Amino acid sequence: MSAPITPSAVSDSSAPSEPWSLEGLSRPRAWFVAVAATLVMAVSYVDRQVLAALATSVKEALHINHAQYGLLQSAFPFAYLIGAPLSGLMVDRIGPRRGLVLAVLFWSVVAAGHAFAMSFAVLFTLRVALGAAESPSFPGAAQVVRRVLPLRDRSAGFGLLFTGSSLGAMVAVPLAISLKGRFGDFRAAFVGTALVGLLWIPLFLFATYPKAVRAALAPHPATADASAERAASRTLSLGLLVRDPAVQRALLLTAGAAPAILFVQVWAPQYLQRAFALKEDQIGQYLWFPPVLFDMGAVCFGALASRRAHAAREADDAPIRSYADLLIVGALLEATLAFAPLASSPFWATVICAVCLAGGGAVFARLTADMLARVSPRHISAAGGLTAAAQSLAQIVANPIIGKVVDRTHSYSGTMVVLGLVVLPAALAWALWPMPGQRA
């Protein structure tokens, strides 16, 4: 009988040993693969953000009010909440290369199906299906980055990975509005943006075709004790993974940081229209900017953490460092959303939203890199799926509440203040959470 698996078997204070080899995988090729994995996040966010970009047109065509729109925006994360941990286990089992390709094929079909929705009920069903279909995106992409990049590059790699979501959000608004204007119907935007995913598939297959890459991304990389590793993988449950301290504090901070980012990504178009009397076709000239700052926050803070980690290893400083100071700075930047009601113009409102997303990018890049440095390499996607589920849960709770508050108060001001400030206690709890062998 095998020994029971305990949380200490899931993670420990030192970097877990890796059951795959990077032999024959050059650093430029590894970064090429990481970029391809980042782009799958961009594709997923393009498909999921089209509804937010064209919210006014869709609501008018299907006679949807703010409360129903909030439910629509909760439908996707509800399915993602359930699907992300399960799809993480699936990706850990079949490998991220196969898992991501199958997922993109499926969700592209579902995304295009939005064009044929004729009622709230049908659109709600499609949002649920899209959430389920896209649930392997982050777990699979995180698995790719963790497997192909050498240790010294991983924090920077996770910073890059989070730029995919903002890149997708940045492209989605002008692309969707452009397609609607060109074809005279918002439904064309759902079909056109769905085709983007199909273009990503050959790029990813090309990037991951070399033998060394396929070996690194294999479902069951060879180890000295492969049978024991597979047995442990079968025995591990999500419940056990949730009890791991590294995962628990990541889940807490994810739930605290997600709502402010959600507001900027989903509700900012309507906020700008209501607060500053902008037309739908004017939104694109403003909302391309916040995702750029999200990218900068994720990449810069990720690269800084990688540089400091590399210096620590050069000094034989073995314990994993959290770099809590970097995360606290990111949380303070994200909290600036609370000042958005003071903005005197759409320009300054957009600047505040951009600073908020810069902090959000820093927070998510740091908490993800820290967590995935501590969990077993065989359970990277499952752990990533759990944090994605926590983000979805925050969206499920926040979206309907935001919709009801706006319907009753006809203002976004109070909502922005609360959502901006909630990240601060979560970040402080993360920073003070005791971890074995941790150094600040």
Secondary structure, 3 states (H helix, E strand, C coil): CCCCCCHHHHECCCCCCCCCCCCCCCHHHHHHHHHHHHHHHHHHHHHHHHHHHCHHHHHHHHCCCHHHHHHHHHHHHHHHHHHHHHHHHHHHHHCHHHHHHHHHHHHHHHHHHHHHCCCHHHHHHHHHHHHHHHCCHHHHHHHHHHHHCCHHHHHHHHHHHHHHHHHHHHHHHHHHHHHHHHHCCHHHHHHHHHHHHHHHHHHHHHHCCCHHHHHHCCCCCCCCCHHHHHHHHHHCCHHHHHCCHHHHHHHHHHHHHHHHHHHHHHHHHHHHHHHHCCCHHHCHHHHCHHHHHHHHHHHHHHHHHHHHHHHHHHCCCCCCECCHHHHHHHHHHHHHHHHHHHCCCHHHHHHHHHHHHHHHHHHHHHHHHHHHHHECHHHHHHHHHHHHHHHHHHHHHHHHHHHHHHHHHCCCHHHHHHHHHCHHHHHHHHHHCCCCCCEC
